Amino acid sequence: MSVSLKISRRVALAAFASFMAATSYAAAAEKIVIGHSQPNLGWPYIAAVTNALEAAGKSMDGVEVVTLSADGDIAKQSSDIATLVNRKVNVLLVTSLDGNAVVPALKKAADAGIPILAVSNEPSEAGQKLLAGYSGPDDYVQGVIAAELLNDALKGEGAIAVIEGSPGQSTTLLRTQGLKDGLAKLNSKITIIGSQTADWNPVKAKDVAQAFLTAHGDQLKGVFAQDDNTGAAAAEVFKAAGRGDIKVVGTGGTINGLKAIRDGLMYGTMDQSPTTDAKQALDFAVKLAKGEKLAEKRNIIPMPKITSANVNEFKGEW
């Protein structure tokens, strides 16, 4: 081989190596990094959404999902969001622990030019003004659906109590307000005689259920549990106390909730798919990262009613 050919070959190889390095660098630079701040991995639905979101992210080329859990601590969620802002993520997904307390952290992200997508629940009105969009269930409508189910179950009259989620969380506030407004729109004679938080915890829900029995006795005819797992736990307490007649309505379409409906412990619920919630959020996040705007600011996942009449059509995801 001539000297000139050897030199040409070395030049060609060097040029190819340089091209590959540049291509690799460009690919790395084009990676979409999505930051996900969520309130507590100890909550079953949040864990299910997070797992589905991360799995969906891994299935997409050039997408990385970074999740930070607040572990039920409002101050930590603010710190987590600051960490993601400092990392300069392309999009920030936020499931707020407290819809009001999260606003200053959201403002920092907005000021940094990072699009914010609320997922699964919405912040307060001040926070909503900072959002590029919302993706997830409509908690207010879930409260309205619960009112319809309880009105059907109790034939329009009787006293009920509410097992609430975490205090201050938009999910809790909106589901409670939706229940009240839903009963009013139906001109229902159902009255709400008590409410108590269980913080999405089935063990706490059993204590709440017992407290309702102690405080209200035979007057209690129904319960709206703001998630299926607490509803199923409460229904077990009612049955053990000889009050299996209390109509329990939950939300979520969980494995425990569906089983409780099949077993006659719960009257009904509504479906809330964590997989649908996560995949829709990720699709929107990628669009925002590419500079696209969402067609609608609020994007609600399907939430069909579930009772003994159609429970076998649902399998439960969490």
DRENBA-956834 format. One record per residue: chain; x, y, z of N, C-alpha, C in turn. Coordinates in Angstrom, 2 decimals. Example, Ala and Ser with C-alpha at 12.3 -4.5 7.8 and 13.67 -1.06 7.14 Angstrom:
// DRENBA-956834
  kette     n_px     n_py     n_pz    ca_px    ca_py    ca_pz     c_px     c_py     c_pz
      A    13.19    -5.69     7.80    12.30    -4.50     7.80    13.20    -3.30     7.80
      A    12.85    -2.25     7.08    13.67    -1.06     7.14    12.90     0.03     7.87
This chain:
// DRENBA-956834
  kette     n_px     n_py     n_pz    ca_px    ca_py    ca_pz     c_px     c_py     c_pz
      A     0.86    -1.18     0.00     0.00     0.00     0.00     0.90     1.23     0.00
      A     0.61     2.21    -0.86     1.42     3.41    -0.97     1.23     4.28     0.26
      A     2.22     5.17     0.47     2.16     6.09     1.62     0.92     6.97     1.53
      A     0.65     7.43     0.28    -0.51     8.32     0.11    -1.82     7.64     0.44
      A    -1.92     6.33     0.12    -3.13     5.59     0.43    -3.28     5.39     1.93
      A    -2.14     5.10     2.60    -2.16     4.92     4.05    -2.63     6.20     4.73
      A    -2.12     7.33     4.27    -2.49     8.62     4.85    -3.98     8.89     4.61
      A    -4.43     8.61     3.40    -5.84     8.82     3.07    -6.75     7.98     3.95
      A    -6.26     6.73     4.17    -7.07     5.84     5.00    -7.15     6.35     6.43
      A    -6.00     6.84     6.97    -5.99     7.36     8.34    -6.89     8.59     8.44
      A    -6.84     9.43     7.43    -7.67    10.63     7.42    -9.15    10.27     7.40
      A    -9.47     9.25     6.58   -10.86     8.81     6.46   -11.36     8.24     7.78
      A   -10.50     7.39     8.41   -10.88     6.80     9.70   -11.06     7.87    10.76
      A   -10.16     8.84    10.77   -10.25     9.93    11.75   -11.52    10.74    11.53
      A   -11.84    10.98    10.27   -13.05    11.75     9.95   -14.30    10.99    10.37
      A   -14.27     9.65    10.16   -15.42     8.83    10.55   -15.60     8.83    12.06
      A   -14.46     8.69    12.77   -14.52     8.69    14.23   -15.05    10.02    14.75
      A   -14.60    11.10    14.12   -15.06    12.42    14.51   -16.55    12.58    14.26
      A   -17.01    12.03    13.12   -18.43    12.09    12.78   -19.28    11.32    13.79
      A   -18.80    10.11    14.15   -19.54     9.29    15.10   -19.60     9.95    16.47
      A   -18.48    10.56    16.87   -18.45    11.24    18.17   -19.43    12.41    18.16
      A   -19.44    13.14    17.08   -20.34    14.29    16.97   -21.80    13.84    16.97
      A   -22.05    12.73    16.28   -23.41    12.19    16.23   -23.86    11.74    17.61
      A   -22.94    11.06    18.32   -23.25    10.60    19.67   -23.52    11.77    20.59
      A   -22.72    12.81    20.47   -22.90    14.00    21.31   -24.24    14.67    21.01
      A   -24.56    14.74    19.73   -25.82    15.37    19.33   -27.01    14.59    19.86
      A   -26.89    13.25    19.79   -27.98    12.40    20.29   -28.17    12.61    21.78
      A   -27.03    12.70    22.51   -27.10    12.91    23.96   -27.72    14.26    24.26
      A   -27.32    15.26    23.45   -27.83    16.60    23.67   -29.32    16.70    23.39
      A   -29.83    15.85    22.50   -31.23    15.88    22.14   -32.10    15.06    23.08
      A   -31.52    14.38    24.06   -32.31    13.58    24.99   -33.28    14.47    25.74
      A   -34.51    14.01    25.85   -35.54    14.73    26.59   -35.54    14.22    28.03
      A   -35.26    15.10    28.96   -35.26    14.74    30.38   -36.51    15.31    31.03
      A   -37.34    14.42    31.56   -38.60    14.81    32.18   -38.49    14.62    33.68
      A   -38.60    15.71    34.42   -38.57    15.64    35.88   -39.96    15.38    36.42
      A   -40.05    14.50    37.41   -41.35    14.12    37.97   -41.30    14.27    39.48
      A   -42.00    15.26    40.01   -42.10    15.46    41.45   -43.44    14.93    41.93
      A   -43.38    13.89    42.76   -44.64    13.32    43.25   -44.65    13.30    44.78
      A   -45.85    13.22    45.38   -45.98    13.45    46.82   -45.54    12.34    47.74
      A   -45.80    11.08    47.36   -45.49    10.00    48.30   -45.59     8.65    47.61
      A   -44.46     7.97    47.45   -44.47     6.64    46.83   -45.18     5.61    47.69
      A   -45.46     5.96    48.94   -46.19     5.04    49.82   -47.67     4.99    49.52
      A   -48.17     5.93    48.70   -49.58     5.90    48.31   -49.72     5.00    47.08
      A   -50.57     3.99    47.14   -50.65     3.00    46.07   -50.87     3.57    44.67
      A   -51.79     4.53    44.53   -52.04     5.06    43.19   -50.84     5.82    42.66
      A   -50.21     6.62    43.51   -49.03     7.38    43.10   -47.90     6.43    42.69
      A   -47.74     5.35    43.45   -46.72     4.35    43.11   -47.02     3.71    41.76
      A   -48.30     3.40    41.51   -48.69     2.77    40.25   -48.47     3.71    39.07
      A   -48.82     4.98    39.23   -48.60     5.96    38.16   -47.11     6.12    37.89
      A   -46.33     6.22    38.97   -44.88     6.40    38.84   -44.24     5.23    38.10
      A   -44.62     4.02    38.48   -44.07     2.82    37.83   -44.43     2.79    36.34
      A   -45.68     3.13    36.04   -46.13     3.12    34.65   -45.44     4.23    33.85
      A   -45.23     5.37    34.47   -44.57     6.50    33.80   -43.13     6.15    33.48
      A   -42.42     5.58    34.45   -41.02     5.23    34.23   -40.88     4.11    33.20
      A   -41.79     3.15    33.23   -41.76     2.07    32.24   -42.01     2.60    30.84
      A   -42.97     3.52    30.73   -43.27     4.11    29.42   -42.08     4.94    28.92
      A   -41.41     5.63    29.84   -40.24     6.43    29.47   -39.11     5.57    28.93
      A   -38.88     4.42    29.57   -37.81     3.51    29.14   -38.10     2.91    27.77
      A   -39.36     2.84    27.40   -39.71     2.26    26.10   -39.56     3.25    24.96
      A   -39.28     4.52    25.30   -39.16     5.56    24.27   -37.70     5.95    24.10
      A   -37.22     5.97    22.87   -35.84     6.37    22.60   -35.65     7.86    22.92
      A   -34.55     8.17    23.57   -34.20     9.56    23.81   -35.00    10.24    24.90
      A   -35.68     9.46    25.75   -36.47    10.03    26.84   -36.00     9.47    28.17
      A   -35.77    10.34    29.12   -35.39     9.92    30.48   -36.35    10.55    31.48
      A   -36.90     9.72    32.37   -37.79    10.21    33.41   -37.06    10.16    34.74
      A   -36.98    11.30    35.42   -36.32    11.40    36.73   -37.40    11.68    37.77
      A   -37.61    10.73    38.68   -38.66    10.87    39.69   -38.07    11.15    41.06
      A   -38.64    12.12    41.75   -38.28    12.42    43.14   -39.54    12.37    43.98
      A   -39.47    11.67    45.12   -40.62    11.52    46.00   -40.51    12.44    47.21
      A   -41.59    13.15    47.50   -41.60    14.06    48.66   -41.80    13.33    49.97
      A   -42.18    12.06    49.90   -42.38    11.23    51.10   -43.35    11.88    52.09
      A   -44.36    12.56    51.55   -45.37    13.17    52.41   -44.95    14.46    53.09
      A   -43.81    15.02    52.68   -43.26    16.22    53.31   -43.35    17.39    52.32
      A   -44.13    18.41    52.68   -44.34    19.55    51.78   -43.03    20.27    51.48
      A   -42.21    20.46    52.52   -40.93    21.15    52.32   -40.03    20.37    51.37
      A   -40.08    19.04    51.46   -39.25    18.21    50.57   -39.73    18.32    49.13
      A   -41.03    18.43    48.92   -41.49    18.56    47.54   -40.97    19.86    46.92
      A   -40.98    20.93    47.68   -40.44    22.20    47.20   -38.97    22.06    46.86
      A   -38.24    21.35    47.73   -36.81    21.12    47.51   -36.59    20.23    46.29
      A   -37.45    19.22    46.12   -37.33    18.32    44.96   -37.52    19.09    43.66
      A   -38.50    19.98    43.64   -38.75    20.76    42.43   -37.57    21.67    42.13
      A   -36.98    22.26    43.18   -35.80    23.10    43.00   -34.64    22.28    42.42
      A   -34.49    21.05    42.88   -33.45    20.16    42.36   -33.64    19.89    40.87
      A   -34.88    19.63    40.49   -35.18    19.36    39.08   -34.99    20.61    38.22
      A   -35.33    21.77    38.76   -35.11    23.03    38.04   -33.62    23.26    37.82
      A   -32.83    23.03    38.88   -31.37    23.20    38.78   -30.75    22.23    37.78
      A   -31.38    21.07    37.63   -30.90    20.08    36.66   -31.26    20.49    35.23
      A   -32.13    21.48    35.12   -32.58    22.00    33.83   -33.31    20.93    33.01
      A   -34.27    20.26    33.67   -35.09    19.29    32.96   -35.86    20.00    31.86
      A   -36.24    19.26    30.84   -36.97    19.86    29.71   -38.43    20.15    30.06
      A   -39.00    19.28    30.89   -40.39    19.45    31.32   -40.49    19.01    32.78
      A   -41.35    19.68    33.55   -41.57    19.30    34.95   -42.99    18.76    35.11
      A   -43.09    17.50    35.56   -44.37    16.92    35.91   -44.53    17.03    37.42
      A   -45.70    17.49    37.87   -45.91    17.68    39.31   -47.26    17.11    39.74
      A   -47.20    16.23    40.73   -48.40    15.80    41.44   -48.26    16.40    42.84
      A   -49.02    17.42    43.13   -48.77    18.21    44.34   -49.29    17.54    45.60
      A   -48.51    17.67    46.65   -48.91    17.19    47.98   -49.89    18.18    48.59
      A   -49.62    19.46    48.42   -50.49    20.53    48.90   -50.60    21.56    47.78
      A   -51.81    21.76    47.29   -52.02    22.61    46.13   -51.62    24.05    46.31
      A   -51.63    24.54    47.54   -51.22    25.91    47.82   -49.72    26.01    48.09
      A   -49.22    25.10    48.92   -47.82    25.16    49.34   -46.85    24.96    48.19
      A   -47.30    24.29    47.13   -46.41    23.98    46.00   -46.21    25.17    45.06
      A   -47.05    26.18    45.18   -47.04    27.29    44.21   -45.69    28.02    44.11
      A   -45.04    28.40    45.22   -43.74    29.10    45.07   -42.70    28.27    44.29
      A   -42.69    26.96    44.51   -41.76    26.09    43.78   -42.11    26.06    42.29
      A   -43.40    26.03    41.98   -43.83    26.04    40.59   -43.42    27.35    39.91
      A   -43.48    28.44    40.66   -43.11    29.74    40.10   -41.62    29.76    39.71
      A   -40.80    29.13    40.52   -39.37    29.06    40.21   -39.14    28.30    38.90
      A   -39.90    27.21    38.72   -39.78    26.44    37.48   -40.25    27.26    36.29
      A   -41.37    27.96    36.46   -41.90    28.78    35.38   -40.94    29.92    35.03
      A   -40.35    30.52    36.06   -39.39    31.61    35.83   -38.14    31.11    35.09
      A   -37.84    29.82    35.28   -36.68    29.23    34.59   -37.02    28.80    33.17
      A   -38.26    29.01    32.76   -38.67    28.68    31.41   -38.98    27.21    31.19
      A   -39.23    26.48    32.26   -39.52    25.04    32.15   -41.03    24.83    32.09
      A   -41.55    24.20    31.04   -42.99    23.91    30.97   -43.40    22.98    32.11
      A   -44.55    23.28    32.72   -45.03    22.49    33.86   -46.34    21.80    33.48
      A   -46.37    20.50    33.70   -47.60    19.73    33.48   -48.01    19.12    34.81
      A   -49.17    19.52    35.32   -49.71    18.88    36.52   -50.25    17.51    36.14
      A   -49.96    16.52    36.97   -50.37    15.14    36.68   -51.13    14.57    37.87
      A   -52.27    13.93    37.60   -53.08    13.22    38.60   -53.87    14.15    39.52
      A   -53.30    15.29    39.92   -54.10    16.28    40.64   -53.62    17.68    40.27
      A   -54.43    18.66    40.59   -54.13    20.03    40.19   -53.77    20.90    41.38
      A   -52.86    21.85    41.21   -52.56    22.78    42.29   -53.69    23.79    42.44
      A   -53.53    24.74    43.37   -54.54    25.77    43.56   -54.62    26.67    42.33
      A   -55.57    27.59    42.35   -55.79    28.47    41.19   -54.53    29.25    40.84
      A   -53.80    29.70    41.86   -52.56    30.45    41.60   -51.54    29.57    40.88
      A   -51.50    28.29    41.24   -50.58    27.37    40.59   -51.01    27.02    39.18
      A   -52.31    26.94    38.96   -52.82    26.58    37.64   -52.44    27.61    36.59
      A   -52.29    28.85    36.99   -51.91    29.90    36.06   -50.49    29.71    35.52
      A   -49.69    28.90    36.23   -48.30    28.67    35.84   -48.13    27.44    34.96
      A   -49.22    26.69    34.77   -49.14    25.41    34.08   -49.23    25.54    32.57
      A   -48.54    24.62    31.89   -48.74    24.46    30.45   -49.96    23.59    30.21
      A   -50.32    22.80    31.22   -51.50    21.95    31.09   -51.68    21.03    32.29
      A   -52.78    20.29    32.26   -53.09    19.28    33.28   -53.50    18.00    32.59
      A   -53.04    16.88    33.13   -53.41    15.57    32.61   -53.75    14.64    33.77
      A   -54.94    14.03    33.73   -55.30    13.10    34.81   -56.79    13.05    35.02
      A   -57.22    12.55    36.17   -58.64    12.47    36.48   -59.19    13.84    36.85
      A   -60.51    13.96    36.84   -61.16    15.17    37.32   -61.73    14.83    38.70
      A   -61.05    15.29    39.73   -61.43    14.92    41.09   -62.80    15.46    41.47
      A   -63.13    16.64    40.98   -64.45    17.22    41.26   -65.54    16.32    40.67
      A   -65.36    15.90    39.43   -66.34    15.04    38.77   -66.44    13.70    39.49
      A   -65.34    13.21    40.03   -65.40    11.96    40.79   -66.31    12.12    42.01
      A   -66.25    13.29    42.65   -67.16    13.55    43.77   -68.61    13.56    43.32
      A   -68.85    14.15    42.15   -70.20    14.19    41.59   -70.69    12.77    41.29
      A   -69.82    11.95    40.72   -70.19    10.56    40.42   -70.49     9.80    41.70
      A   -69.70    10.04    42.75   -69.95     9.39    44.04   -71.33     9.78    44.57
      A   -71.70    11.04    44.38   -73.03    11.49    44.81   -74.12    10.73    44.07
      A   -73.93    10.52    42.78   -74.92     9.80    41.98   -75.04     8.35    42.45
      A   -73.89     7.71    42.71   -73.90     6.32    43.16   -74.58     6.18    44.52
      A   -74.25     7.08    45.45   -74.86     7.01    46.79   -76.35     7.34    46.73
      A   -76.71     8.27    45.87   -78.13     8.61    45.73   -78.92     7.42    45.21
      A   -78.34     6.68    44.27   -78.98     5.46    43.77   -79.07     4.40    44.86
      A   -77.95     4.21    45.58   -77.88     3.15    46.59   -78.84     3.39    47.75
      A   -79.03     4.65    48.13   -79.87     4.99    49.29   -81.25     5.50    48.89
      A   -81.53     5.42    47.59   -82.83     5.87    47.09   -83.12     7.32    47.50
      A   -82.08     8.12    47.49   -82.26     9.56    47.64   -82.38    10.11    49.05
      A   -82.17     9.29    50.07   -82.26     9.83    51.43   -81.42     9.02    52.40
      A   -81.02     9.69    53.50   -80.21     9.03    54.51   -78.99     9.86    54.89
      A   -78.29     9.43    55.93   -77.12    10.15    56.42   -75.85     9.42    56.01
      A   -74.87    10.19    55.51   -73.61     9.60    55.08   -72.43    10.33    55.74
      A   -71.28     9.69    55.70   -70.04    10.29    56.18   -68.98    10.14    55.10
      A   -67.89    10.92    55.22   -66.85    10.93    54.21   -65.50    10.56    54.83
      A   -64.84     9.57    54.24   -63.46     9.25    54.61   -62.57     9.96    53.61
      A   -61.90    11.03    54.05   -61.15    11.88    53.14   -59.71    11.43    52.99
      A   -59.06    11.98    51.96   -57.64    11.73    51.72   -56.79    12.63    52.60
      A   -55.73    13.20    52.04   -54.83    14.05    52.82   -55.38    15.47    52.92
      A   -55.32    16.08    54.10   -55.81    17.45    54.27   -55.05    18.44    53.39
      A   -55.77    19.35    52.75   -55.14    20.38    51.95   -54.84    19.99    50.52
      A   -54.87    18.69    50.21   -54.57    18.24    48.85   -55.77    18.52    47.96
      A   -55.51    18.97    46.74   -56.61    19.32    45.85   -57.53    18.13    45.60
      A   -56.96    16.94    45.54   -57.77    15.74    45.32   -58.84    15.62    46.40
      A   -58.45    15.81    47.64   -59.37    15.72    48.77   -60.44    16.80    48.69
      A   -60.00    18.04    48.51   -60.92    19.17    48.52   -61.93    19.09    47.38
      A   -61.45    18.73    46.19   -62.34    18.69    45.02   -63.32    17.53    45.09
      A   -62.89    16.37    45.57   -63.82    15.24    45.69   -64.91    15.53    46.71
      A   -64.55    16.20    47.79   -65.55    16.56    48.79   -66.54    17.58    48.22
      A   -66.03    18.60    47.54   -66.91    19.62    46.97   -67.79    19.03    45.88
      A   -67.22    18.14    45.06   -68.01    17.49    44.02   -69.15    16.68    44.60
      A   -68.89    16.00    45.72   -69.94    15.23    46.40   -71.07    16.14    46.85
      A   -70.71    17.24    47.50   -71.73    18.16    48.01   -72.55    18.77    46.87
      A   -71.86    19.23    45.83   -72.57    19.84    44.70   -73.41    18.81    43.95
      A   -72.87    17.59    43.85   -73.61    16.54    43.15   -74.92    16.20    43.85
      A   -74.89    16.12    45.17   -76.11    15.84    45.93   -77.11    16.98    45.78
      A   -76.58    18.22    45.77   -77.46    19.38    45.62   -78.13    19.39    44.25
      A   -77.37    19.08    43.21   -77.93    19.08    41.85   -79.00    18.01    41.68
      A   -78.88    16.93    42.44   -79.85    15.85    42.37   -81.07    16.12    43.25
      A   -81.03    17.24    44.00   -82.09    17.53    44.99   -82.25    16.36    45.95
      A   -81.12    15.74    46.29   -81.13    14.57    47.15   -81.40    14.97    48.60
      A   -82.05    14.09    49.33   -82.29    14.29    50.76   -81.18    13.67    51.60
      A   -80.13    13.21    50.94   -78.98    12.67    51.66   -78.24    13.80    52.36
      A   -77.87    13.58    53.62   -77.13    14.58    54.39   -75.76    14.03    54.79
      A   -74.77    14.92    54.84   -73.42    14.54    55.27   -73.29    14.89    56.75
      A   -73.10    13.88    57.59   -73.09    14.11    59.04   -71.69    14.04    59.65
      A   -70.69    13.73    58.83   -69.33    13.67    59.37   -68.31    13.45    58.29
      A   -67.09    13.87    58.57   -65.97    13.61    57.66   -64.69    13.55    58.49
      A   -63.78    12.70    58.06   -62.51    12.55    58.78   -61.45    12.04    57.81
      A   -60.23    12.51    57.96   -59.15    12.09    57.08   -58.61    10.72    57.46
      A   -58.22     9.95    56.43   -57.50     8.70    56.64   -56.16     8.74    55.93
      A   -55.87     9.87    55.26   -54.59    10.09    54.60   -54.26     8.98    53.60
      A   -55.29     8.47    52.91   -55.15     7.41    51.91   -54.63     6.10    52.51
      A   -54.79     5.93    53.80   -54.22     4.78    54.51   -55.34     3.84    54.97
      A   -55.40     2.60    54.45   -56.47     1.67    54.83   -56.50     1.34    56.32
      A   -55.34     1.31    56.97   -55.31     1.03    58.41   -55.99     2.17    59.17
      A   -55.66     3.41    58.80   -56.32     4.56    59.43   -57.81     4.58    59.11
      A   -58.16     4.12    57.92   -59.57     4.11    57.50   -60.40     3.20    58.40
      A   -59.81     2.12    58.89   -60.55     1.24    59.81   -60.87     1.95    61.11
      A   -59.91     2.74    61.59   -60.16     3.53    62.81   -61.23     4.58    62.57
      A   -61.19     5.21    61.39   -62.19     6.21    61.04   -63.58     5.57    60.96
      A   -63.65     4.40    60.34   -64.93     3.70    60.22   -65.51     3.38    61.60
      A   -64.67     2.92    62.50   -65.12     2.61    63.86   -65.58     3.87    64.58
      A   -64.86     4.98    64.35   -65.25     6.25    64.95   -66.61     6.71    64.44
      A   -66.87     6.50    63.16   -68.18     6.86    62.60   -69.29     6.04    63.26
      A   -69.04     4.75    63.45   -70.05     3.89    64.08   -70.32     4.34    65.51
      A   -69.24     4.67    66.21   -69.39     5.11    67.61   -70.15     6.43    67.69
      A   -69.85     7.35    66.79   -70.46     8.69    66.85   -71.88     8.71    66.31
      A   -72.17     7.90    65.30   -73.45     8.03    64.60   -74.36     6.81    64.68
      A   -73.80     5.65    65.04   -74.62     4.46    65.22   -75.50     4.12    64.04
      A   -76.77     3.78    64.33   -77.70     3.34    63.29   -78.07     4.45    62.32
      A   -77.74     5.71    62.67   -78.07     6.83    61.79   -77.27     6.77    60.49
      A   -76.07     6.18    60.56   -75.19     6.14    59.39   -75.69     5.13    58.36
      A   -75.94     5.60    57.15   -76.46     4.74    56.09   -75.50     4.57    54.91
      A   -74.55     5.47    54.77   -73.63     5.38    53.65   -72.32     6.09    53.92
      A   -71.30     5.76    53.13   -69.98     6.36    53.27   -69.37     6.59    51.89
      A   -68.81     7.77    51.70   -67.98     8.03    50.51   -66.53     7.99    50.97
      A   -65.80     6.96    50.52   -64.37     6.86    50.79   -63.65     7.39    49.56
      A   -62.72     8.32    49.76   -62.13     9.00    48.62   -61.08     8.18    47.87
      A   -60.92     6.92    48.25   -60.26     5.94    47.39   -60.75     4.56    47.77
      A   -60.64     3.63    46.85   -61.20     2.29    47.04   -60.56     1.53    48.20
      A   -59.26     1.68    48.37   -58.58     0.88    49.39   -59.06     1.25    50.79
      A   -59.28     2.54    51.05   -59.82     2.93    52.34   -61.30     2.53    52.44
      A   -61.99     2.57    51.30   -63.39     2.15    51.30   -63.55     0.68    51.62
      A   -62.71    -0.16    51.00   -62.78    -1.61    51.26   -62.45    -1.91    52.72
      A   -61.46    -1.20    53.28   -61.09    -1.41    54.68   -62.23    -1.02    55.60
      A   -62.87     0.11    55.32   -64.00     0.55    56.14   -65.17    -0.43    56.05
      A   -65.42    -0.94    54.84   -66.52    -1.88    54.64   -66.33    -3.15    55.47
      A   -65.08    -3.58    55.62   -64.79    -4.75    56.45   -65.17    -4.49    57.90
      A   -64.87    -3.28    58.39   -65.22    -2.91    59.77   -66.74    -2.90    59.94
      A   -67.44    -2.33    58.98   -68.90    -2.28    59.06   -69.51    -3.68    59.10
      A   -68.99    -4.56    58.25   -69.52    -5.92    58.21   -69.27    -6.63    59.54
      A   -68.06    -6.48    60.08   -67.71    -7.14    61.35   -68.58    -6.62    62.49
      A   -69.06    -5.39    62.39   -69.90    -4.80    63.43   -71.38    -5.08    63.20
      A   -71.68    -5.89    62.19   -73.07    -6.20    61.88   -73.77    -5.10    61.12
      A   -72.99    -4.19    60.48   -73.55    -3.08    59.72   -73.18    -3.18    58.24
      A   -73.31    -4.36    57.71   -73.03    -4.56    56.30   -74.02    -3.84    55.40
      A   -75.07    -3.28    56.00   -76.07    -2.53    55.24   -75.58    -1.14    54.84
      A   -74.50    -0.67    55.44   -73.97     0.66    55.11   -73.42     0.63    53.68
      A   -73.91     1.53    52.84   -73.50     1.56    51.44   -72.19     2.35    51.31
      A   -71.15     1.68    50.86   -69.84     2.32    50.72   -69.53     2.53    49.24
      A   -69.17     3.75    48.90   -68.75     4.10    47.55   -67.32     4.63    47.60
      A   -66.48     4.15    46.68   -65.09     4.60    46.65   -64.75     5.25    45.32
      A   -63.46     5.38    45.05   -62.99     5.83    43.75   -61.72     5.05    43.40
      A   -61.48     4.86    42.11   -60.21     4.28    41.68   -60.29     3.00    40.88
      A   -61.27     2.14    41.14   -61.31     0.85    40.45   -60.13    -0.02    40.81
      A   -59.71    -0.01    42.09   -58.56    -0.79    42.51   -58.90    -2.27    42.62
      A   -57.86    -3.08    42.74   -58.05    -4.53    42.91   -58.89    -4.80    44.15
      A   -58.55    -4.12    45.26   -59.31    -4.31    46.51   -60.74    -3.81    46.38
      A   -60.90    -2.68    45.71   -62.23    -2.12    45.54   -63.13    -3.02    44.71
      A   -62.61    -3.53    43.61   -63.40    -4.41    42.74   -63.77    -5.69    43.47
      A   -62.84    -6.23    44.25   -63.13    -7.44    45.02   -64.22    -7.16    46.06
      A   -64.15    -5.99    46.68   -65.15    -5.64    47.69   -66.53    -5.51    47.07
      A   -66.60    -5.01    45.82   -67.88    -4.92    45.14   -68.39    -6.33    44.80
      A   -67.50    -7.18    44.30   -67.91    -8.56    43.98   -68.39    -9.30    45.22
      A   -67.75    -9.00    46.36   -68.10    -9.68    47.62   -69.28    -9.04    48.33
      A   -69.83    -7.99    47.74   -70.99    -7.33    48.34   -70.66    -6.40    49.48
      A   -69.39    -6.06    49.66   -69.00    -5.17    50.76   -69.15    -3.70    50.36
      A   -68.81    -3.37    49.13   -68.94    -2.00    48.63   -70.03    -1.95    47.56
      A   -70.69    -0.79    47.49   -71.75    -0.64    46.49   -71.18    -0.31    45.13
      A   -70.21     0.61    45.08   -69.70     1.01    43.78   -68.47     1.88    43.86
      A   -67.94     2.20    42.68   -66.76     3.04    42.56   -66.72     3.59    41.13
      A   -65.59     4.19    40.76   -65.38     4.63    39.37   -63.94     4.32    39.01
      A   -63.71     3.99    37.76   -62.37     3.58    37.35   -61.42     4.77    37.22
      A   -60.17     4.54    37.60   -59.12     5.54    37.41   -57.84     4.76    37.11
      A   -57.50     4.67    35.84   -56.38     3.83    35.41   -55.04     4.55    35.56
      A   -54.13     4.06    36.41   -52.81     4.69    36.53   -51.99     4.57    35.25
      A   -52.21     3.50    34.49   -51.48     3.33    33.23   -51.90     4.39    32.22
      A   -53.21     4.59    32.09   -53.72     5.62    31.19   -53.24     7.00    31.64
      A   -53.30     7.23    32.94   -52.87     8.50    33.52   -51.40     8.77    33.17
      A   -50.55     7.76    33.36   -49.11     7.93    33.13   -48.78     8.10    31.66
      A   -49.35     7.26    30.80   -49.03     7.32    29.37   -49.49     8.63    28.74
      A   -50.67     9.09    29.15   -51.17    10.36    28.61   -50.25    11.50    29.05
      A   -49.84    11.47    30.31   -48.95    12.52    30.82   -47.62    12.53    30.09
      A   -47.07    11.35    29.84   -45.78    11.27    29.16   -45.88    11.77    27.72
      A   -46.94    11.40    27.03   -47.14    11.87    25.65   -47.19    13.40    25.61
      A   -47.92    13.99    26.55   -48.02    15.45    26.60   -46.68    16.09    26.96
      A   -45.94    15.43    27.88   -44.64    15.97    28.30   -43.67    16.03    27.13
      A   -43.67    14.99    26.31   -42.78    14.96    25.14   -43.16    16.07    24.16
      A   -44.45    16.29    23.96   -44.90    17.37    23.08   -44.42    18.72    23.60
      A   -44.56    18.93    24.90   -44.12    20.20    25.49   -42.62    20.38    25.36
      A   -41.87    19.27    25.53   -40.41    19.33    25.41   -39.99    19.72    23.99
      A   -40.81    19.37    23.01   -40.52    19.70    21.61   -41.04    21.07    21.21
      A   -41.56    21.80    22.20   -42.03    23.14    21.92   -43.46    23.22    21.42
      A   -44.18    22.11    21.45   -45.57    22.10    21.00   -46.50    22.53    22.13
      A   -47.65    23.06    21.78   -48.67    23.40    22.77   -49.74    22.31    22.79
      A   -50.34    22.10    23.94   -51.41    21.12    24.05   -52.69    21.69    23.46
      A   -53.47    20.84    22.80   -54.72    21.29    22.18   -55.71    21.78    23.24
      A   -55.70    21.12    24.40   -56.54    21.52    25.52   -55.67    21.66    26.76
      A   -56.00    22.61    27.62   -55.19    22.77    28.84   -55.52    21.67    29.85
      A   -56.79    21.30    29.96   -57.20    20.23    30.88   -57.54    19.00    30.06
      A   -56.91    17.88    30.38   -57.07    16.64    29.63   -57.41    15.52    30.60
      A   -58.68    15.12    30.58   -59.21    14.20    31.59   -59.24    12.77    31.06
      A   -58.81    11.83    31.90   -58.85    10.41    31.54   -60.27     9.87    31.77
      A   -60.65     8.77    31.13   -61.98     8.18    31.33   -62.18     7.72    32.78
      A   -63.43     7.87    33.29   -63.73     7.50    34.67   -65.12     6.83    34.76
      A   -65.31     5.68    34.12   -66.63     5.05    34.12   -67.05     4.52    35.50
      A   -68.37     4.55    35.74   -68.92     4.00    36.99   -68.76     2.49    37.01
      A   -68.55     1.95    38.22   -68.47     0.50    38.40   -69.38     0.09    39.56
      A   -70.28    -0.85    39.32   -71.13    -1.43    40.35   -71.15    -2.95    40.14
      A   -71.94    -3.65    40.91   -72.03    -5.10    40.74   -72.53    -5.49    39.36
      A   -73.21    -4.55    38.69   -73.77    -4.85    37.36   -72.70    -4.99    36.29
      A   -71.55    -4.30    36.45   -70.51    -4.35    35.40   -69.11    -4.59    35.95
      A   -69.00    -4.96    37.22   -67.69    -5.08    37.85   -66.79    -6.10    37.16
      A   -67.37    -7.12    36.56   -66.56    -8.15    35.91   -65.92    -7.67    34.60
      A   -66.28    -6.48    34.16   -65.65    -5.92    32.96   -64.32    -5.24    33.28
      A   -64.00    -5.13    34.59   -62.79    -4.43    35.00   -61.88    -5.38    35.79
      A   -60.57    -5.22    35.59   -59.61    -6.10    36.25   -58.89    -5.43    37.42
      A   -58.77    -4.11    37.39   -58.03    -3.42    38.45   -56.54    -3.45    38.17
      A   -55.89    -2.30    38.27   -54.46    -2.20    37.96   -53.60    -1.95    39.19
      A   -54.21    -1.62    40.31   -53.40    -1.27    41.48   -54.13    -1.62    42.77
